[in-house]
Amino acid sequence: MTEMSSPYISRPRIMVLGVQPSVPPFRIVEIDGEVVGAARSLADVLAVAAAAGIRVHDLDDPDVVRWVGGDKFTWTRWPASAGRP
């Protein structure tokens, strides 16, 4: 496979990692590959981005924010014994 035939994979400035087990649960936020904080809500993600000088206009744009282990509405973990809908 050559570079020309490989798909383009962007590296967004903001990465929101999967939900961490805690009370309350949280998600780790990375900006430019560096851990910058924890978010317990969508508002926390926006606050961390703003503190880093990043204006987010579209949380669904994968070139801006990458959501790992769920989307912007995922803030709790499913119990291991429960089936996901």
N, C-alpha and C positions, 0 to 999 in steps of 0.2 A: 504494500500500500504506500502510495506516495503522499506527501504533505498536501498536495492539491486535492486528493480524493478523500482526505480525512475531514470529518465534520469540524466546524468551528465551535469551540467551547469557550465561552467568555468567562472571565474571572471577575465577578462583581465586587465592588468595594465592600459591600456589607454581606456578611454570612450570618444567618441565624441558625444555630445548631439545634439538634433534637432536644426534646423535653427531658430535663434532669429530675430524678426522683428527690423530692424535698417537700417540705410543708411550709409554704405553698410551692408547687413545682415552678421551675424557671427554665429559660433557654439562654445559653451562652451566646453573646454577640461578638463577632470579630469584624474589625474594619481593617482593610488592607492586610489581612493575614495575621493580625495581632488581636488577642483577646482584650476587649475594652470594657466589658461589663456583663451583667446578667439582666435579663428582661423577664418580667412576670406578666407582661401584657404588650399589646401592640403599641400602646402609648409609650412604653419604656423603650422600645426599639427606635421610635421616632425621636425620643429625647436623647438617646445615645448618639444617633446619627447627627442630630443638630449640634450636640456638644463637640462633635468632630468636624463641624463645618459642612456637613453634607445635607443638602435639601433633597428630600424624597418626595417626588410628585406622584409616583405610581408604585405601590408596594407589590404589584403583580408583574412588574417588569424584571425578567430574569437577568438583564444586564445591569440592574441596580442592586437588587436584593436576591440572594439565594436562600430559600427556606429548606433546611435539611431535616428530614424526619417529620414532615408535616408541612402544612401551609400556614398562612398568617392567622388562621383561626384555631390552630392546634396549640393548646396551652396546658393540657393534662395528658398523662400517660394512661393507656389502657391497661387494666390488670392482665397479667399473663394468662389467667384462666378464662378471661372473657374474649369472645369473638368480636372482631371489629365489624361494624355494619357495612 
